[in-house]
Amino acid sequence: MVGIGKILFFSVVTGIFTYLVVSWLPFISPIRLTIGVVVFVIVFLLVAVFTRTLTRADLGTLQPLTDGWVHCVNPYIV
């Protein structure tokens, strides 16, 4: 399967899993949304790494993006 096809397929699978997890939570919508985002990101990254959809090189290119986001949220982090 081509890389973009794998990413799309595993995004759909992860989205369905996240929906099933979040639909059972008895919390208000903003809390369910936050938990859903966390579950989706964790599950997607785990599935993508284990199925070799994302490689170390791909994760290396994402690091500067996350570093910039952390400094944008809290500029006092060194």
ROBA-183515 format. One record per residue: residue number from 0; residue in three letters; x, y, z of N, C-alpha, C in turn. Coordinates in nm, 4 decimals. Atoms other than C-alpha are relative to their C-alpha. Example, Ala and Ser with C-alpha at 12.3 -4.5 7.8 and 13.67 -1.06 7.14 Angstrom:
<rec><resi>0</resi><resn>ALA</resn><n_x>0.0890</n_x><n_y>-0.1190</n_y><n_z>0.0000</n_z><ca_x>1.2300</ca_x><ca_y>-0.4500</ca_y><ca_z>0.7800</ca_z><c_x>0.0900</c_x><c_y>0.1200</c_y><c_z>0.0000</c_z></rec>
<rec><resi>1</resi><resn>SER</resn><n_x>-0.0820</n_x><n_y>-0.1190</n_y><n_z>-0.0060</n_z><ca_x>1.3670</ca_x><ca_y>-0.1060</ca_y><ca_z>0.7140</ca_z><c_x>-0.0770</c_x><c_y>0.1090</c_y><c_z>0.0730</c_z></rec>
% end
This chain:
<rec><resi>0</resi><resn>MET</resn><n_x>0.0852</n_x><n_y>-0.1179</n_y><n_z>0.0000</n_z><ca_x>0.0000</ca_x><ca_y>0.0000</ca_y><ca_z>0.0000</ca_z><c_x>0.0898</c_x><c_y>0.1242</c_y><c_z>0.0000</c_z></rec>
<rec><resi>1</resi><resn>VAL</resn><n_x>-0.0769</n_x><n_y>-0.1230</n_y><n_z>0.0101</n_z><ca_x>0.1315</ca_x><ca_y>0.3445</ca_y><ca_z>-0.0865</ca_z><c_x>-0.0120</c_x><c_y>0.0791</c_y><c_z>0.1302</c_z></rec>
<rec><resi>2</resi><resn>GLY</resn><n_x>-0.0060</n_x><n_y>-0.0740</n_y><n_z>-0.1256</n_z><ca_x>0.2283</ca_x><ca_y>0.5784</ca_y><ca_z>0.2008</ca_z><c_x>-0.1256</c_x><c_y>0.0815</c_y><c_z>0.0296</c_z></rec>
<rec><resi>3</resi><resn>ILE</resn><n_x>0.1176</n_x><n_y>-0.0839</n_y><n_z>-0.0247</n_z><ca_x>-0.0639</ca_x><ca_y>0.8193</ca_y><ca_z>0.1557</ca_z><c_x>-0.1240</c_x><c_y>-0.0854</c_y><c_z>0.0230</c_z></rec>
<rec><resi>4</resi><resn>GLY</resn><n_x>0.1120</n_x><n_y>0.0920</n_y><n_z>-0.0218</n_z><ca_x>-0.3068</ca_x><ca_y>0.5277</ca_y><ca_z>0.1338</ca_z><c_x>0.0023</c_x><c_y>-0.0581</c_y><c_z>0.1398</c_z></rec>
<rec><resi>5</resi><resn>LYS</resn><n_x>-0.0127</n_x><n_y>0.0514</n_y><n_z>-0.1372</n_z><ca_x>-0.1708</ca_x><ca_y>0.3852</ca_y><ca_z>0.4585</ca_z><c_x>-0.0431</c_x><c_y>0.1049</c_y><c_z>0.1015</c_z></rec>
<rec><resi>6</resi><resn>ILE</resn><n_x>0.0347</n_x><n_y>-0.1076</n_y><n_z>-0.0936</n_z><ca_x>-0.2035</ca_x><ca_y>0.7199</ca_y><ca_z>0.6322</ca_z><c_x>-0.1510</c_x><c_y>0.0210</c_y><c_z>0.0016</c_z></rec>
<rec><resi>7</resi><resn>LEU</resn><n_x>0.1452</n_x><n_y>-0.0173</n_y><n_z>0.0067</n_z><ca_x>-0.5623</ca_x><ca_y>0.7606</ca_y><ca_z>0.5106</ca_z><c_x>-0.0726</c_x><c_y>-0.1162</c_y><c_z>0.0660</c_z></rec>
<rec><resi>8</resi><resn>PHE</resn><n_x>0.0643</n_x><n_y>0.1182</n_y><n_z>-0.0577</n_z><ca_x>-0.6580</ca_x><ca_y>0.4034</ca_y><ca_z>0.6036</ca_z><c_x>0.0112</c_x><c_y>-0.0012</c_y><c_z>0.1522</c_z></rec>
<rec><resi>9</resi><resn>PHE</resn><n_x>-0.0177</n_x><n_y>0.0048</n_y><n_z>-0.1446</n_z><ca_x>-0.5089</ca_x><ca_y>0.4205</ca_y><ca_z>0.9515</ca_z><c_x>-0.0626</c_x><c_y>0.1206</c_y><c_z>0.0698</c_z></rec>
<rec><resi>10</resi><resn>SER</resn><n_x>0.0740</n_x><n_y>-0.1129</n_y><n_z>-0.0566</n_z><ca_x>-0.6608</ca_x><ca_y>0.7661</ca_y><ca_z>1.0073</ca_z><c_x>-0.1469</c_x><c_y>-0.0363</c_y><c_z>0.0193</c_z></rec>
<rec><resi>11</resi><resn>VAL</resn><n_x>0.1402</n_x><n_y>0.0427</n_y><n_z>-0.0103</n_z><ca_x>-1.0048</ca_x><ca_y>0.6186</ca_y><ca_z>0.9383</ca_z><c_x>-0.0170</c_x><c_y>-0.1009</c_y><c_z>0.1137</c_z></rec>
<rec><resi>12</resi><resn>VAL</resn><n_x>0.0075</n_x><n_y>0.1019</n_y><n_z>-0.1068</n_z><ca_x>-0.9397</ca_x><ca_y>0.3179</ca_y><ca_z>1.1643</ca_z><c_x>0.0149</c_x><c_y>0.0656</c_y><c_z>0.1365</c_z></rec>
<rec><resi>13</resi><resn>THR</resn><n_x>-0.0213</n_x><n_y>-0.0690</n_y><n_z>-0.1269</n_z><ca_x>-0.8071</ca_x><ca_y>0.5432</ca_y><ca_z>1.4407</ca_z><c_x>-0.1191</c_x><c_y>0.0886</c_y><c_z>0.0353</c_z></rec>
<rec><resi>14</resi><resn>GLY</resn><n_x>0.1178</n_x><n_y>-0.0831</n_y><n_z>-0.0246</n_z><ca_x>-1.1028</ca_x><ca_y>0.7795</ca_y><ca_z>1.4009</ca_z><c_x>-0.1186</c_x><c_y>-0.0812</c_y><c_z>0.0501</c_z></rec>
<rec><resi>15</resi><resn>ILE</resn><n_x>0.1094</n_x><n_y>0.0870</n_y><n_z>-0.0459</n_z><ca_x>-1.3516</ca_x><ca_y>0.4940</ca_y><ca_z>1.4379</ca_z><c_x>0.0262</c_x><c_y>-0.0464</c_y><c_z>0.1427</c_z></rec>
<rec><resi>16</resi><resn>PHE</resn><n_x>-0.0345</n_x><n_y>0.0425</n_y><n_z>-0.1362</n_z><ca_x>-1.1678</ca_x><ca_y>0.3652</ca_y><ca_z>1.7453</ca_z><c_x>-0.0215</c_x><c_y>0.1136</c_y><c_z>0.0996</c_z></rec>
<rec><resi>17</resi><resn>THR</resn><n_x>0.0160</n_x><n_y>-0.1165</n_y><n_z>-0.0886</n_z><ca_x>-1.1612</ca_x><ca_y>0.7148</ca_y><ca_z>1.8970</ca_z><c_x>-0.1472</c_x><c_y>0.0302</c_y><c_z>0.0232</c_z></rec>
<rec><resi>18</resi><resn>TYR</resn><n_x>0.1433</n_x><n_y>-0.0233</n_y><n_z>-0.0136</n_z><ca_x>-1.5325</ca_x><ca_y>0.7611</ca_y><ca_z>1.8297</ca_z><c_x>-0.0625</c_x><c_y>-0.1000</c_y><c_z>0.0977</c_z></rec>
<rec><resi>19</resi><resn>LEU</resn><n_x>0.0558</n_x><n_y>0.1015</n_y><n_z>-0.0897</n_z><ca_x>-1.6137</ca_x><ca_y>0.4327</ca_y><ca_z>2.0037</ca_z><c_x>0.0418</c_x><c_y>0.0238</c_y><c_z>0.1448</c_z></rec>
<rec><resi>20</resi><resn>VAL</resn><n_x>-0.0472</n_x><n_y>-0.0274</n_y><n_z>-0.1364</n_z><ca_x>-1.4008</ca_x><ca_y>0.5248</ca_y><ca_z>2.3063</ca_z><c_x>-0.0723</c_x><c_y>0.1210</c_y><c_z>0.0583</c_z></rec>
<rec><resi>21</resi><resn>VAL</resn><n_x>0.0577</n_x><n_y>-0.1255</n_y><n_z>-0.0504</n_z><ca_x>-1.5363</ca_x><ca_y>0.8795</ca_y><ca_z>2.3391</ca_z><c_x>-0.1505</c_x><c_y>-0.0099</c_y><c_z>0.0178</c_z></rec>
<rec><resi>22</resi><resn>SER</resn><n_x>0.1459</n_x><n_y>0.0091</n_y><n_z>-0.0101</n_z><ca_x>-1.9000</ca_x><ca_y>0.7808</ca_y><ca_z>2.2846</ca_z><c_x>-0.0450</c_x><c_y>-0.0644</c_y><c_z>0.1313</c_z></rec>
<rec><resi>23</resi><resn>TRP</resn><n_x>0.0347</n_x><n_y>0.0632</n_y><n_z>-0.1278</n_z><ca_x>-1.8918</ca_x><ca_y>0.5807</ca_y><ca_z>2.6099</ca_z><c_x>0.0290</c_x><c_y>0.0889</c_y><c_z>0.1204</c_z></rec>
<rec><resi>24</resi><resn>LEU</resn><n_x>-0.0371</n_x><n_y>-0.0874</n_y><n_z>-0.1123</n_z><ca_x>-1.7630</ca_x><ca_y>0.8710</ca_y><ca_z>2.8215</ca_z><c_x>-0.1194</c_x><c_y>0.0853</c_y><c_z>0.0442</c_z></rec>
<rec><resi>25</resi><resn>PRO</resn><n_x>0.1159</n_x><n_y>-0.0758</n_y><n_z>-0.0498</n_z><ca_x>-2.0206</ca_x><ca_y>1.0407</ca_y><ca_z>3.0466</ca_z><c_x>0.0304</c_x><c_y>0.1479</c_y><c_z>0.0273</c_z></rec>
<rec><resi>26</resi><resn>PHE</resn><n_x>-0.0396</n_x><n_y>-0.1380</n_y><n_z>-0.0280</n_z><ca_x>-1.8467</ca_x><ca_y>1.3820</ca_y><ca_z>3.0401</ca_z><c_x>-0.0691</c_x><c_y>0.0978</c_y><c_z>-0.0937</c_z></rec>
<rec><resi>27</resi><resn>ILE</resn><n_x>0.0552</n_x><n_y>-0.1029</n_y><n_z>0.0877</n_z><ca_x>-1.9567</ca_x><ca_y>1.7132</ca_y><ca_z>2.8888</ca_z><c_x>0.0850</c_x><c_y>0.0084</c_y><c_z>-0.1270</c_z></rec>
<rec><resi>28</resi><resn>SER</resn><n_x>-0.0613</n_x><n_y>-0.0003</n_y><n_z>0.1330</n_z><ca_x>-1.8648</ca_x><ca_y>1.7837</ca_y><ca_z>2.5275</ca_z><c_x>0.1445</c_x><c_y>0.0508</c_y><c_z>-0.0049</c_z></rec>
<rec><resi>29</resi><resn>PRO</resn><n_x>-0.1393</n_x><n_y>-0.0468</n_y><n_z>0.0105</n_z><ca_x>-1.5464</ca_x><ca_y>1.9937</ca_y><ca_z>2.5756</ca_z><c_x>0.1010</c_x><c_y>-0.1005</c_y><c_z>0.0579</c_z></rec>
<rec><resi>30</resi><resn>ILE</resn><n_x>-0.0894</n_x><n_y>0.0988</n_y><n_z>-0.0598</n_z><ca_x>-1.3935</ca_x><ca_y>1.7271</ca_y><ca_z>2.7994</ca_z><c_x>0.0106</c_x><c_y>-0.1218</c_y><c_z>-0.0916</c_z></rec>
<rec><resi>31</resi><resn>ARG</resn><n_x>-0.0025</n_x><n_y>0.1129</n_y><n_z>0.0937</n_z><ca_x>-1.4913</ca_x><ca_y>1.4507</ca_y><ca_z>2.5570</ca_z><c_x>0.0839</c_x><c_y>0.0330</c_y><c_z>-0.1231</c_z></rec>
<rec><resi>32</resi><resn>LEU</resn><n_x>-0.0802</n_x><n_y>-0.0426</n_y><n_z>0.1143</n_z><ca_x>-1.3367</ca_x><ca_y>1.6499</ca_y><ca_z>2.2721</ca_z><c_x>0.1489</c_x><c_y>-0.0069</c_y><c_z>0.0323</c_z></rec>
<rec><resi>33</resi><resn>THR</resn><n_x>-0.1405</n_x><n_y>0.0017</n_y><n_z>-0.0410</n_z><ca_x>-1.0104</ca_x><ca_y>1.6917</ca_y><ca_z>2.4616</ca_z><c_x>0.0514</c_x><c_y>-0.1428</c_y><c_z>0.0126</c_z></rec>
<rec><resi>34</resi><resn>ILE</resn><n_x>-0.0394</n_x><n_y>0.1400</n_y><n_z>-0.0148</n_z><ca_x>-0.9961</ca_x><ca_y>1.3235</ca_y><ca_z>2.5527</ca_z><c_x>0.0069</c_x><c_y>-0.0665</c_y><c_z>-0.1372</c_z></rec>
<rec><resi>35</resi><resn>GLY</resn><n_x>-0.0004</n_x><n_y>0.0567</n_y><n_z>0.1339</n_z><ca_x>-1.0806</ca_x><ca_y>1.2322</ca_y><ca_z>2.1934</ca_z><c_x>0.1231</c_x><c_y>0.0380</c_y><c_z>-0.0799</c_z></rec>
<rec><resi>36</resi><resn>VAL</resn><n_x>-0.1214</n_x><n_y>-0.0442</n_y><n_z>0.0702</n_z><ca_x>-0.7943</ca_x><ca_y>1.4389</ca_y><ca_z>2.0549</ca_z><c_x>0.1216</c_x><c_y>-0.0755</c_y><c_z>0.0519</c_z></rec>
<rec><resi>37</resi><resn>VAL</resn><n_x>-0.1142</n_x><n_y>0.0705</n_y><n_z>-0.0595</n_z><ca_x>-0.5489</ca_x><ca_y>1.2815</ca_y><ca_z>2.2980</ca_z><c_x>0.0010</c_x><c_y>-0.1464</c_y><c_z>-0.0430</c_z></rec>
<rec><resi>38</resi><resn>VAL</resn><n_x>0.0094</n_x><n_y>0.1406</n_y><n_z>0.0399</n_z><ca_x>-0.6725</ca_x><ca_y>0.9286</ca_y><ca_z>2.2213</ca_z><c_x>0.0370</c_x><c_y>-0.0154</c_y><c_z>-0.1479</c_z></rec>
<rec><resi>39</resi><resn>PHE</resn><n_x>-0.0275</n_x><n_y>0.0104</n_y><n_z>0.1436</n_z><ca_x>-0.6608</ca_x><ca_y>0.9900</ca_y><ca_z>1.8452</ca_z><c_x>0.1486</c_x><c_y>0.0140</c_y><c_z>-0.0292</c_z></rec>
<rec><resi>40</resi><resn>VAL</resn><n_x>-0.1419</n_x><n_y>-0.0236</n_y><n_z>0.0280</n_z><ca_x>-0.3071</ca_x><ca_y>1.1282</ca_y><ca_z>1.8454</ca_z><c_x>0.0855</c_x><c_y>-0.1166</c_y><c_z>0.0487</c_z></rec>
<rec><resi>41</resi><resn>ILE</resn><n_x>-0.0790</n_x><n_y>0.1105</n_y><n_z>-0.0550</n_z><ca_x>-0.1687</ca_x><ca_y>0.8542</ca_y><ca_z>2.0696</ca_z><c_x>-0.0188</c_x><c_y>-0.1267</c_y><c_z>-0.0830</c_z></rec>
<rec><resi>42</resi><resn>VAL</resn><n_x>0.0266</n_x><n_y>0.1235</n_y><n_z>0.0750</n_z><ca_x>-0.3381</ca_x><ca_y>0.5678</ca_y><ca_z>1.8846</ca_z><c_x>0.0542</c_x><c_y>0.0109</c_y><c_z>-0.1428</c_z></rec>
<rec><resi>43</resi><resn>PHE</resn><n_x>-0.0487</n_x><n_y>-0.0141</n_y><n_z>0.1370</n_z><ca_x>-0.2550</ca_x><ca_y>0.7072</ca_y><ca_z>1.5400</ca_z><c_x>0.1515</c_x><c_y>-0.0118</c_y><c_z>-0.0064</c_z></rec>
<rec><resi>44</resi><resn>LEU</resn><n_x>-0.1457</n_x><n_y>0.0080</n_y><n_z>0.0019</n_z><ca_x>0.1125</ca_x><ca_y>0.7544</ca_y><ca_z>1.6228</ca_z><c_x>0.0489</c_x><c_y>-0.1413</c_y><c_z>0.0275</c_z></rec>
<rec><resi>45</resi><resn>LEU</resn><n_x>-0.0392</n_x><n_y>0.1384</n_y><n_z>-0.0281</n_z><ca_x>0.1378</ca_x><ca_y>0.4069</ca_y><ca_z>1.7733</ca_z><c_x>-0.0225</c_x><c_y>-0.0907</c_y><c_z>-0.1207</c_z></rec>
<rec><resi>46</resi><resn>VAL</resn><n_x>0.0310</n_x><n_y>0.0840</n_y><n_z>0.1165</n_z><ca_x>-0.0331</ca_x><ca_y>0.2419</ca_y><ca_z>1.4755</ca_z><c_x>0.0922</c_x><c_y>0.0356</c_y><c_z>-0.1167</c_z></rec>
<rec><resi>47</resi><resn>ALA</resn><n_x>-0.0835</n_x><n_y>-0.0421</n_y><n_z>0.1127</n_z><ca_x>0.1659</ca_x><ca_y>0.4473</ca_y><ca_z>1.2238</ca_z><c_x>0.1446</c_x><c_y>-0.0460</c_y><c_z>0.0165</c_z></rec>
<rec><resi>48</resi><resn>VAL</resn><n_x>-0.1377</n_x><n_y>0.0441</n_y><n_z>-0.0226</n_z><ca_x>0.4996</ca_x><ca_y>0.3598</ca_y><ca_z>1.3840</ca_z><c_x>0.0096</c_x><c_y>-0.1522</c_y><c_z>-0.0094</c_z></rec>
<rec><resi>49</resi><resn>PHE</resn><n_x>-0.0061</n_x><n_y>0.1469</n_y><n_z>0.0025</n_z><ca_x>0.4210</ca_x><ca_y>-0.0111</ca_y><ca_z>1.4329</ca_z><c_x>-0.0205</c_x><c_y>-0.0577</c_y><c_z>-0.1393</c_z></rec>
<rec><resi>50</resi><resn>THR</resn><n_x>0.0220</n_x><n_y>0.0496</n_y><n_z>0.1365</n_z><ca_x>0.3015</ca_x><ca_y>-0.0513</ca_y><ca_z>1.0734</ca_z><c_x>0.0978</c_x><c_y>0.0625</c_y><c_z>-0.0990</c_z></rec>
<rec><resi>51</resi><resn>ARG</resn><n_x>-0.1038</n_x><n_y>-0.0665</n_y><n_z>0.0792</n_z><ca_x>0.5957</ca_x><ca_y>0.1549</ca_y><ca_z>0.9445</ca_z><c_x>-0.0577</c_x><c_y>0.0960</c_y><c_z>-0.1031</c_z></rec>
<rec><resi>52</resi><resn>THR</resn><n_x>0.0553</n_x><n_y>-0.1059</n_y><n_z>0.0840</n_z><ca_x>0.3695</ca_x><ca_y>0.4133</ca_y><ca_z>0.7917</ca_z><c_x>0.0831</c_x><c_y>0.1258</c_y><c_z>0.0180</c_z></rec>
<rec><resi>53</resi><resn>LEU</resn><n_x>-0.0904</n_x><n_y>-0.1101</n_y><n_z>-0.0297</n_z><ca_x>0.5834</ca_x><ca_y>0.6757</ca_y><ca_z>0.9631</ca_z><c_x>0.1350</c_x><c_y>-0.0585</c_y><c_z>0.0387</c_z></rec>
<rec><resi>54</resi><resn>THR</resn><n_x>-0.1343</n_x><n_y>0.0446</n_y><n_z>-0.0332</n_z><ca_x>0.9590</ca_x><ca_y>0.6314</ca_y><ca_z>0.9836</ca_z><c_x>0.0645</c_x><c_y>0.0985</c_y><c_z>0.0966</c_z></rec>
<rec><resi>55</resi><resn>ARG</resn><n_x>-0.0725</n_x><n_y>-0.0921</n_y><n_z>-0.0885</n_z><ca_x>1.2156</ca_x><ca_y>0.7888</ca_y><ca_z>1.2138</ca_z><c_x>0.0260</c_x><c_y>0.1331</c_y><c_z>-0.0693</c_z></rec>
<rec><resi>56</resi><resn>ALA</resn><n_x>-0.0233</n_x><n_y>-0.1244</n_y><n_z>0.0745</n_z><ca_x>1.2913</ca_x><ca_y>1.0419</ca_y><ca_z>0.9420</ca_z><c_x>-0.1249</c_x><c_y>0.0879</c_y><c_z>0.0010</c_z></rec>
<rec><resi>57</resi><resn>ASP</resn><n_x>0.1259</n_x><n_y>-0.0755</n_y><n_z>-0.0046</n_z><ca_x>0.9234</ca_x><ca_y>1.1433</ca_y><ca_z>0.9325</ca_z><c_x>-0.0203</c_x><c_y>0.0628</c_y><c_z>0.1375</c_z></rec>
<rec><resi>58</resi><resn>LEU</resn><n_x>0.0151</n_x><n_y>-0.0520</n_y><n_z>-0.1357</n_z><ca_x>0.9144</ca_x><ca_y>1.1805</ca_y><ca_z>1.3096</ca_z><c_x>0.1017</c_x><c_y>0.1100</c_y><c_z>0.0281</c_z></rec>
<rec><resi>59</resi><resn>GLY</resn><n_x>-0.1015</n_x><n_y>-0.1039</n_y><n_z>-0.0163</n_z><ca_x>1.2361</ca_x><ca_y>1.3827</ca_y><ca_z>1.2944</ca_z><c_x>-0.0425</c_x><c_y>0.1319</c_y><c_z>-0.0615</c_z></rec>
<rec><resi>60</resi><resn>THR</resn><n_x>0.0474</n_x><n_y>-0.1236</n_y><n_z>0.0613</n_z><ca_x>1.0735</ca_x><ca_y>1.6330</ca_y><ca_z>1.0612</ca_z><c_x>-0.1154</c_x><c_y>0.0621</c_y><c_z>0.0782</c_z></rec>
<rec><resi>61</resi><resn>LEU</resn><n_x>0.1092</n_x><n_y>-0.0539</n_y><n_z>-0.0816</n_z><ca_x>0.7794</ca_x><ca_y>1.6683</ca_y><ca_z>1.3000</ca_z><c_x>0.0507</c_x><c_y>0.0679</c_y><c_z>0.1274</c_z></rec>
<rec><resi>62</resi><resn>GLN</resn><n_x>-0.0506</n_x><n_y>-0.0544</n_y><n_z>-0.1261</n_z><ca_x>1.0005</ca_x><ca_y>1.7567</ca_y><ca_z>1.5984</ca_z><c_x>0.0094</c_x><c_y>0.1526</c_y><c_z>0.0002</c_z></rec>
<rec><resi>63</resi><resn>PRO</resn><n_x>-0.0033</n_x><n_y>-0.1470</n_y><n_z>-0.0027</n_z><ca_x>1.0675</ca_x><ca_y>2.1203</ca_y><ca_z>1.4974</ca_z><c_x>-0.1394</c_x><c_y>0.0628</c_y><c_z>0.0078</c_z></rec>
<rec><resi>64</resi><resn>LEU</resn><n_x>0.1371</n_x><n_y>-0.0525</n_y><n_z>-0.0074</n_z><ca_x>0.6928</ca_x><ca_y>2.1696</ca_y><ca_z>1.4538</ca_z><c_x>-0.0512</c_x><c_y>-0.0020</c_y><c_z>0.1432</c_z></rec>
<rec><resi>65</resi><resn>THR</resn><n_x>0.0485</n_x><n_y>0.0089</n_y><n_z>-0.1378</n_z><ca_x>0.6180</ca_x><ca_y>2.0479</ca_y><ca_z>1.8047</ca_z><c_x>0.0794</c_x><c_y>0.0905</c_y><c_z>0.0916</c_z></rec>
<rec><resi>66</resi><resn>ASP</resn><n_x>-0.0801</n_x><n_y>-0.0915</n_y><n_z>-0.0813</n_z><ca_x>0.9068</ca_x><ca_y>2.2490</ca_y><ca_z>1.9511</ca_z><c_x>-0.0525</c_x><c_y>0.1417</c_y><c_z>-0.0120</c_z></rec>
<rec><resi>67</resi><resn>GLY</resn><n_x>0.0542</n_x><n_y>-0.1335</n_y><n_z>0.0208</n_z><ca_x>0.7665</ca_x><ca_y>2.5652</ca_y><ca_z>1.7970</ca_z><c_x>-0.1350</c_x><c_y>0.0172</c_y><c_z>0.0671</c_z></rec>
<rec><resi>68</resi><resn>TRP</resn><n_x>0.1320</n_x><n_y>-0.0073</n_y><n_z>-0.0622</n_z><ca_x>0.4179</ca_x><ca_y>2.4839</ca_y><ca_z>1.9256</ca_z><c_x>0.0117</c_x><c_y>0.0153</c_y><c_z>0.1510</c_z></rec>
<rec><resi>69</resi><resn>VAL</resn><n_x>-0.0185</n_x><n_y>-0.0088</n_y><n_z>-0.1448</n_z><ca_x>0.5414</ca_x><ca_y>2.4369</ca_y><ca_z>2.2820</ca_z><c_x>0.0427</c_x><c_y>0.1399</c_y><c_z>0.0379</c_z></rec>
<rec><resi>70</resi><resn>HIS</resn><n_x>-0.0452</n_x><n_y>-0.1356</n_y><n_z>-0.0321</n_z><ca_x>0.7198</ca_x><ca_y>2.7740</ca_y><ca_z>2.2766</ca_z><c_x>-0.1097</c_x><c_y>0.1025</c_y><c_z>-0.0283</c_z></rec>
<rec><resi>71</resi><resn>CYS</resn><n_x>0.1123</n_x><n_y>-0.0911</n_y><n_z>0.0264</n_z><ca_x>0.4097</ca_x><ca_y>2.9364</ca_y><ca_z>2.1292</ca_z><c_x>-0.0988</c_x><c_y>-0.0023</c_y><c_z>0.1160</c_z></rec>
<rec><resi>72</resi><resn>VAL</resn><n_x>0.0936</n_x><n_y>0.0125</n_y><n_z>-0.1108</n_z><ca_x>0.1937</ca_x><ca_y>2.8043</ca_y><ca_z>2.4132</ca_z><c_x>0.0595</c_x><c_y>0.0578</c_y><c_z>0.1276</c_z></rec>
<rec><resi>73</resi><resn>ASN</resn><n_x>-0.0665</n_x><n_y>-0.0488</n_y><n_z>-0.1200</n_z><ca_x>0.4467</ca_x><ca_y>2.8801</ca_y><ca_z>2.6882</ca_z><c_x>0.1386</c_x><c_y>0.0502</c_y><c_z>-0.0386</c_z></rec>
<rec><resi>74</resi><resn>PRO</resn><n_x>-0.1289</n_x><n_y>-0.0517</n_y><n_z>0.0471</n_z><ca_x>0.7310</ca_x><ca_y>3.1128</ca_y><ca_z>2.5812</ca_z><c_x>0.1117</c_x><c_y>-0.0097</c_y><c_z>0.1047</c_z></rec>
<rec><resi>75</resi><resn>TYR</resn><n_x>-0.1019</n_x><n_y>0.0062</n_y><n_z>-0.1048</n_z><ca_x>0.9125</ca_x><ca_y>3.0613</ca_y><ca_z>2.9141</ca_z><c_x>0.0686</c_x><c_y>-0.1355</c_y><c_z>0.0056</c_z></rec>
<rec><resi>76</resi><resn>ILE</resn><n_x>-0.0646</n_x><n_y>0.1311</n_y><n_z>0.0040</n_z><ca_x>1.0013</ca_x><ca_y>2.6983</ca_y><ca_z>2.8350</ca_z><c_x>0.1273</c_x><c_y>0.0121</c_y><c_z>-0.0832</c_z></rec>
<rec><resi>77</resi><resn>VAL</resn><n_x>-0.1287</n_x><n_y>-0.0098</n_y><n_z>0.0707</n_z><ca_x>1.3662</ca_x><ca_y>2.6738</ca_y><ca_z>2.7344</ca_z><c_x>0.0272</c_x><c_y>-0.1241</c_y><c_z>-0.0779</c_z></rec>
% end
